[in-house]
Amino acid sequence: MTQDNDDDSYKNRFATIAVGSAETTRSNKDRTSDVVSPIHLSTTFEWSSGDEANEHDYSRESNPTRAALEDQIARLEGGKHGLVFASGMAAISTTILTLVPPGGHLVSSDSIYSGTEKLLTELATGHFGFDVDFVDARDPENVADAVDSDTDLIWAETPTNPLMQLCDIRAVVDIADNYNTLFGVDSTFASPYFQAPLDLGADIVVHSTTKYLNGHSDSIGGAVITDEDGVFEQLSFAQRIGLGNMLSPFDCYLVARGVKTLPARMEHHEENAMAVARFLENHDQVARVYYPGLKSHPQHDLASEQMSGYSGMMSFEFDGTLIELEAFVEGLEVFTPGASLGGAESLVEVPSLMIPDEVGHGESTAEIPETLVRVSVGLEDAADLCEDLRTALP
Ligand SMILES: *Cc1c(COP(=O)(O)O)cnc(C)c1O
């Protein structure tokens, strides 16, 4: 794929990190010389003292398979510390609820994953008394207007689920620095391959590893990466001691295995997505396509600047009734209708049909059009994907 700021050396290095020397270093320590990190299922590790002291003692607190994955993911994001959680939501809720004190102030992008929206509007506001301001983060001025010296955390998703809106990470970093507050980015849609928020100055990055990082639709998980020692200490303490919401060794193994092919998969996802986006853009029954890689995306320039590619996620507005839209979804044979994204299989989700109670109606968060279709473009043959859409569309 040609990108406006293609940097081959970065991508080559990324692929080497993804395949993962962290793992071999660790297993060689035990002199077993595994090329792939073994799954350590033991819940407890024999105690010894002094120079012989063990790195691990109880698997909730730390586990060798988890430590190997945390190293690997931290390196992928170019960060100092990594933590992996039982789900993307566990990563997000642990970060937000740990870093914002009861009654504290949080500013969030108004286009946001439905689970994060519920966390912020119900649990955080209702139970912990947070003061949450949702703003249209496409314009950094809106973020600047909402932040003040008492703000504990700025939170943004970019690109957003499902509207594919972007936030200018560098511009928000400047705002966060001015007010000496923390800035966290949910970078799930871009994956570490196409976007490096820590390099742009953000303090915290989160991923739902369920999506591109694992990439095979068979593990629920989440990750947090940060350079800040203080943030890491707080989150690690919350996870290990109080919340116990870490990723299991088996799931760590699956994610570590998935990460090895992340660069190859992301290139292919993007190539297929570009073909599907162009096909949809030229179809009469499609009113609008939201794909940051298209010149018609209102934030295409920003996407080319802060991302090194555009990933496999897009959405489009169907030009027709909800009944016709349902018939389209039922007529698909290669695409599967369903939740989630980032796996090898192409999926479509229509929020108004499939998750009607979860979609933003524009009260506090961004309105999701009734005929919006979110598409996760998988790794099948691009011509087959376009043909499937052509046949199913009216
Ligand atoms: C899926 C998703 C989440 C939640 O992750 P889970 O692993 O399902 O808990 C958070 N943010 C974004 C952008 C997502 O797509």
Ligand as a Chemical Component Dictionary entry (heavy atoms), coordinates in Angstrom:
data_LIG
# 
_chem_comp.id                   LIG 
_chem_comp.type                 NON-POLYMER 
_chem_comp.pdbx_formal_charge   0 
_chem_comp.three_letter_code    LIG 
# 
loop_
_chem_comp_atom.comp_id 
_chem_comp_atom.atom_id 
_chem_comp_atom.alt_atom_id 
_chem_comp_atom.type_symbol 
_chem_comp_atom.charge 
_chem_comp_atom.model_Cartn_x 
_chem_comp_atom.model_Cartn_y 
_chem_comp_atom.model_Cartn_z 
_chem_comp_atom.pdbx_ordinal 
LIG C1 C1 C 0 -13.855 -4.219 21.242 1  
LIG C2 C2 C 0 -13.395 -2.888 21.691 2  
LIG C3 C3 C 0 -13.223 -2.603 23.057 3  
LIG C4 C4 C 0 -13.569 -3.591 24.140 4  
LIG O1 O1 O 0 -12.763 -4.714 24.117 5  
LIG P1 P1 P 0 -13.231 -6.167 24.680 6  
LIG O2 O2 O 0 -12.045 -7.002 24.445 7  
LIG O3 O3 O 0 -14.457 -6.560 23.920 8  
LIG O4 O4 O 0 -13.557 -5.972 26.139 9  
LIG C5 C5 C 0 -12.733 -1.356 23.396 10 
LIG N1 N1 N 0 -12.457 -0.417 22.465 11 
LIG C6 C6 C 0 -12.618 -0.649 21.157 12 
LIG C7 C7 C 0 -12.287 0.423  20.173 13 
LIG C8 C8 C 0 -13.094 -1.882 20.718 14 
LIG O5 O5 O 0 -13.276 -2.105 19.400 15 
# 
loop_
_chem_comp_bond.comp_id 
_chem_comp_bond.atom_id_1 
_chem_comp_bond.atom_id_2 
_chem_comp_bond.value_order 
_chem_comp_bond.pdbx_ordinal 
LIG C1 C2 SING 1  
LIG C2 C3 SING 2  
LIG C2 C8 DOUB 3  
LIG C3 C4 SING 4  
LIG C3 C5 DOUB 5  
LIG C4 O1 SING 6  
LIG O1 P1 SING 7  
LIG P1 O2 DOUB 8  
LIG P1 O3 SING 9  
LIG P1 O4 SING 10 
LIG C5 N1 SING 11 
LIG N1 C6 DOUB 12 
LIG C6 C7 SING 13 
LIG C6 C8 SING 14 
LIG C8 O5 SING 15 
# 
